[in-house]
């Protein structure tokens, strides 16, 4: 058998990283008939990680290992000499420069070509250090994004000249070399928005100014004020990207386009609206690379999770998710569908719009212009032998009645409604023309939800909330003496607001026999709600209270999003 000393990396993995000698020997045998390297084989087998492998390679090559590579401000100018595509292809980026010495992060210690290229380009001495691939790509993206200026660097240039805009496809906004100020401004605007986790971009014209705002974690923040003279060029650029009519400025238009930003795939929906001072544009940003989250990942607590799973695994019935616009209802439905998706089920959806592609699920895009409404799509779905149907939203009486009939004839139906709480959904179906006894028979459960901002973990500090706010939130319940409340102080990670990210509050109403009796008796939503609370339903505010006591959010945030429960 070939001695291990012929494979120094194997020795390091065994001696320093605790990997079994038998595992390494087996990988070496596989390597003899494979083009893969030893580390790649071990990673595929799940025997090592990128971090362990990078540390071992650093030991083998005598290089420094960098756990968190980051391009320092002093080295940003070096990125102008190296295209981002070249940096990603070779997995290398300069981190800092000290006099005539450049510290270069690499993944492959044997790649001397990048060292020679950078040495020739800069005339400097290159000292390589080793980083894991994912961290290095993140450093590349952040460095080039900082270099692009996020739109700020081009704001003073725009509107100074007439521009000829083209509709060429953008592969990665950070990799574009177009020097047109409008194109650089729009690209920077989108890049900065994704960087700050914005869900929407608002471009709002007024009499003397244009205001650009990002919606981050459900709240709008002003970010820029480009000159008013640039408005028409900015909107024309966005219309070209979304394949809209740039000559039509009197009517609203809707479109969409896809981009790659910092290596991530994103979809952007564009909506234009004519106003007295010019066209107003709202861009909805969807990060396709994030994928569909599980029910546990969106904030559903461990106690409620089995109840929801029991409802969504039934063979027939309607499961509704309710809440205002932007409350995350569609995300919850996607999570539910993903949890029951299997080869044994035929799942079909009708949506407006399709926000995420679900593998193995047939998804239909509503198109009212050609008569493809929710109701028409639902009728067609029923002829496709479905097991599970998802309707993006029950908007009218016709859709509601077809959904109920589908549920009563052996199909499991998921959908959303715009009501404030779970009990309101049952009354709303009756108001839409569904017979009370049919609604009571078809519904299996209603999940009301809200999204609340979570405390930034980077600047979290304990604090004592106002006594009046505590009394309002606890509503007669004694405040636990050991309770500690937290809020964010504000830092660079959370844009100084103290919140970073969001989680869900959920109110689950199970349609039991007492609830069905109330529905068939034409009881109002308040009566249904009181009965559900008596039977143990936890309200949105009570769900928020548990999040506050767990240190996830603040008293003020819960009261803000549940104020209709007073």
Residue pairs with C-beta under 8 A, 6 or more apart in sequence:
1 25
2 28
4 10
4 11
4 14
4 21
4 24
4 25
4 28
5 11
7 24
7 28
7 38
8 60
9 38
9 39
9 56
9 57
9 60
10 24
10 25
10 27
10 28
10 38
12 56
12 59
12 60
13 19
13 24
13 42
13 48
13 52
13 56
14 20
14 21
14 24
16 56
16 59
17 48
17 52
17 55
17 56
19 42
19 47
19 48
19 52
20 47
23 42
23 45
23 47
24 38
24 42
27 38
27 41
27 42
27 45
27 47
28 38
30 36
30 41
31 37
31 38
31 41
34 41
36 44
39 48
39 53
39 56
39 57
42 48
42 53
43 49
43 50
43 53
50 132
50 133
50 134
51 67
51 132
53 132
54 65
54 107
54 130
54 131
54 132
55 65
57 63
57 109
57 130
58 64
58 65
58 109
58 129
58 130
59 65
60 109
61 109
61 130
63 109
63 128
63 129
63 130
64 129
64 130
65 129
65 130
65 131
66 95
66 105
66 129
66 130
66 131
66 135
67 131
67 135
68 135
69 93
69 95
69 105
69 129
69 131
69 135
69 136
69 139
70 95
70 139
70 142
70 143
71 79
71 93
71 94
71 95
71 96
71 139
71 142
71 143
71 146
72 95
72 96
74 96
74 97
75 94
75 95
75 96
75 97
75 102
76 143
76 146
76 147
78 94
78 97
78 102
78 122
79 87
79 93
79 94
79 143
79 144
79 147
80 147
81 121
81 122
82 93
82 94
82 118
82 121
83 175
83 177
84 140
84 144
84 172
84 174
84 175
85 172
85 175
87 93
87 140
87 144
88 137
88 140
88 263
90 106
90 111
90 113
90 114
91 106
91 107
91 108
91 133
91 136
91 137
92 104
92 105
92 106
92 107
92 111
92 114
92 118
92 136
93 104
93 105
93 136
93 139
93 140
93 143
94 102
94 103
94 104
94 105
94 118
95 103
95 104
95 105
95 129
95 139
96 102
96 103
97 103
97 124
100 123
100 124
100 125
101 124
101 125
101 126
101 127
102 118
102 122
102 124
102 125
102 126
102 127
103 127
103 129
104 114
104 115
104 118
104 126
104 127
104 128
104 129
105 128
105 129
105 130
105 131
105 136
105 139
106 114
106 128
106 129
106 130
106 131
106 136
107 130
107 131
107 132
107 133
107 136
109 128
109 130
115 126
115 128
118 124
118 126
119 125
119 126
131 139
137 263
141 174
141 262
141 263
142 262
144 174
144 175
144 262
145 174
145 191
145 195
145 262
148 174
148 184
148 187
148 188
148 191
149 188
150 188
150 189
150 191
150 192
150 195
151 184
151 185
151 186
151 187
151 188
151 189
151 191
151 192
151 224
152 188
152 224
153 184
153 188
154 181
154 184
154 185
154 188
155 185
155 224
155 226
157 181
157 184
157 185
158 181
158 182
158 185
158 226
158 227
158 230
158 233
158 234
159 181
159 226
159 227
159 229
159 230
159 233
160 181
161 181
163 180
163 181
163 182
163 183
163 233
165 180
165 182
165 183
165 233
165 236
165 237
165 240
166 240
167 240
167 241
167 243
170 176
170 187
170 241
170 259
170 260
171 260
172 259
172 260
172 261
172 262
172 263
173 187
173 190
173 191
173 259
173 260
173 261
174 191
174 261
174 262
176 183
176 184
176 187
178 184
182 230
182 233
182 234
182 237
183 237
185 226
185 230
185 234
186 234
186 237
186 238
186 241
189 201
189 212
189 224
190 201
190 259
190 261
190 268
190 283
190 285
191 261
191 262
192 223
193 201
193 214
193 283
193 285
194 261
194 262
194 264
194 266
194 285
194 287
195 262
196 214
196 216
196 495
197 216
197 217
197 501
198 214
198 215
198 216
198 285
199 215
199 216
199 218
199 284
199 285
199 326
200 214
200 215
200 282
200 283
200 284
200 285
201 212
201 213
201 214
201 215
201 281
201 282
201 283
201 285
202 211
202 212
202 213
202 214
202 215
202 220
202 280
202 281
202 282
203 210
203 211
203 212
203 231
203 234
203 235
203 280
203 281
203 282
203 283
204 210
204 211
204 212
204 213
204 280
205 228
205 231
205 275
205 277
205 278
205 279
205 280
206 277
207 277
208 228
209 225
209 228
210 225
210 226
210 227
210 228
210 230
210 231
210 234
210 278
211 222
211 224
211 225
212 222
212 223
212 224
212 225
212 226
213 220
213 221
213 222
213 223
214 220
214 221
214 223
215 221
216 495
217 453
217 499
217 500
217 501
217 502
218 326
218 451
218 453
218 502
219 453
219 497
221 495
221 497
226 234
228 278
231 278
231 279
232 278
234 281
235 272
235 278
235 279
235 281
236 246
238 244
238 270
238 281
238 283
239 245
239 246
239 253
239 255
239 270
239 272
240 246
241 257
241 270
242 255
242 256
242 257
242 268
242 270
243 255
243 257
244 253
244 255
244 270
244 272
245 253
249 274
249 279
250 274
251 274
252 271
252 272
252 273
252 274
253 270
253 271
253 272
254 269
254 270
254 271
254 272
255 269
255 270
256 267
256 268
256 269
256 270
256 353
257 267
257 268
257 270
258 265
258 266
258 267
258 268
259 265
259 266
259 268
260 266
264 287
264 288
264 289
265 287
265 288
265 289
266 285
266 286
266 287
266 288
266 289
267 285
267 286
267 288
267 355
268 283
268 284
268 285
268 286
269 283
269 284
269 286
269 353
270 281
270 282
270 283
271 281
271 282
271 283
271 284
272 279
272 280
272 281
273 279
273 280
273 281
273 282
274 280
286 355
286 356
288 356
288 357
291 356
292 331
292 334
292 335
292 338
292 356
292 358
293 331
293 334
293 335
294 335
294 338
294 339
295 305
295 308
295 309
295 332
295 335
295 336
295 339
296 302
296 305
297 335
298 328
298 331
298 332
298 335
298 503
298 504
299 503
299 504
299 505
299 506
299 547
300 308
300 504
300 506
301 506
301 543
301 546
304 506
304 508
304 538
307 445
307 508
307 510
308 336
308 445
308 447
308 508
309 339
311 317
311 319
311 444
311 445
311 510
312 319
312 336
312 339
312 340
312 412
312 414
313 340
314 412
314 444
315 410
315 412
316 407
316 408
316 409
316 410
316 411
316 412
317 407
317 412
317 413
317 442
317 443
317 444
318 403
318 404
318 407
318 413
318 414
318 415
318 442
318 443
318 444
319 336
319 412
319 413
319 414
319 415
319 444
319 445
319 446
319 447
320 394
320 414
320 415
320 416
320 417
320 425
320 443
320 445
320 446
320 447
321 329
321 332
321 333
321 414
321 415
321 416
321 417
321 446
321 447
321 448
321 449
322 329
322 416
322 417
322 418
322 419
322 420
322 421
322 422
322 424
322 425
322 446
322 447
322 448
322 449
323 329
323 416
323 418
323 419
323 420
323 448
323 449
323 450
324 418
324 420
324 450
325 418
326 451
327 449
327 450
327 451
328 449
328 451
328 502
328 504
329 416
329 449
330 351
330 355
330 392
330 416
332 447
332 449
332 504
333 390
333 414
333 415
333 416
334 355
334 356
334 358
336 414
337 347
337 349
337 358
337 361
337 388
337 390
337 414
338 358
340 347
340 388
341 347
341 358
341 359
341 360
341 361
343 360
345 387
345 388
346 362
346 384
346 385
346 386
346 387
346 388
347 358
347 360
347 361
347 362
347 386
347 387
347 388
347 389
347 390
348 361
348 362
348 363
348 364
348 381
348 384
348 386
348 388
348 389
348 390
349 358
349 361
349 362
349 363
349 364
349 389
349 390
349 391
349 392
350 364
350 366
350 374
350 377
350 378
350 381
350 389
350 390
350 391
350 392
351 363
351 364
351 365
351 366
351 390
351 392
352 365
352 366
352 374
352 392
352 393
353 365
353 366
354 363
354 365
357 363
362 384
364 372
364 377
364 380
364 381
365 372
366 372
366 373
366 374
366 377
366 392
373 399
374 391
374 392
374 393
374 394
374 395
374 396
374 399
375 396
375 398
375 399
375 402
378 389
378 391
378 399
378 402
378 403
378 406
379 402
381 389
382 389
382 402
382 406
382 411
386 411
387 411
387 412
388 411
388 412
388 413
388 414
389 403
389 406
389 411
389 412
389 413
389 414
390 413
390 414
390 415
391 399
391 403
391 413
391 414
391 415
391 416
392 415
392 416
393 415
393 416
393 417
393 418
394 400
394 403
394 415
394 416
394 417
394 429
394 432
396 432
397 432
397 433
397 434
400 429
400 432
400 433
400 434
401 432
401 433
401 434
403 413
403 415
403 442
404 429
404 434
404 438
404 439
404 442
406 413
407 413
407 442
407 443
408 438
408 441
408 442
413 442
417 425
417 428
417 429
419 425
419 428
419 448
419 525
420 448
420 564
421 448
421 507
421 525
421 529
421 539
421 540
421 564
421 565
422 446
422 447
422 448
422 507
422 508
422 509
422 529
422 532
422 537
423 446
423 509
423 525
423 526
423 528
423 529
423 532
424 525
424 529
425 443
425 446
425 448
425 509
426 439
426 440
426 443
426 446
426 511
426 515
426 519
426 525
426 528
427 524
427 525
427 528
429 439
429 443
430 436
430 439
430 519
430 522
436 519
436 520
436 521
436 522
437 520
439 519
440 511
440 515
440 516
440 517
440 519
440 520
441 516
443 511
443 519
444 510
444 511
445 508
445 509
445 510
445 511
446 508
446 509
446 511
447 506
447 507
447 508
447 509
448 506
448 507
448 508
448 509
448 540
449 504
449 505
449 506
449 507
449 540
450 504
450 505
450 540
450 561
450 562
451 502
451 503
451 504
451 505
451 561
452 502
452 503
452 504
452 505
452 544
452 547
452 553
452 557
452 558
452 561
453 499
453 500
453 501
453 502
453 553
453 557
454 499
454 500
454 501
454 502
454 503
454 552
454 553
455 486
455 487
455 488
455 498
455 499
455 500
455 551
455 552
455 553
455 554
456 488
456 490
456 491
456 493
456 494
456 497
456 498
456 499
456 500
457 500
458 491
458 493
458 494
458 500
459 488
459 489
459 490
459 491
459 493
459 494
459 498
460 486
460 487
460 488
460 489
460 551
461 486
461 487
461 488
461 489
462 484
462 485
462 486
463 485
463 486
463 487
464 485
465 485
465 554
465 555
465 556
466 555
469 555
469 556
469 559
470 479
470 555
472 559
472 566
473 541
473 544
473 545
473 548
473 555
473 558
473 559
474 545
475 541
477 545
480 549
483 549
484 551
485 548
485 551
485 554
485 555
486 551
486 554
487 498
487 554
488 494
488 497
488 498
488 499
488 500
489 498
490 496
490 497
490 498
493 500
494 500
499 557
503 547
503 552
503 553
505 540
505 543
505 544
505 547
505 558
505 561
505 562
506 540
506 543
507 537
507 538
507 539
507 540
507 543
508 537
508 538
509 515
509 532
509 537
510 532
510 537
511 519
512 535
514 531
514 535
515 528
515 531
515 532
515 535
518 527
518 528
518 531
519 528
533 539
539 565
540 561
540 562
540 565
541 558
541 562
541 565
544 553
544 557
544 558
544 561
544 562
545 558
547 553
547 558
548 554
548 555
548 558
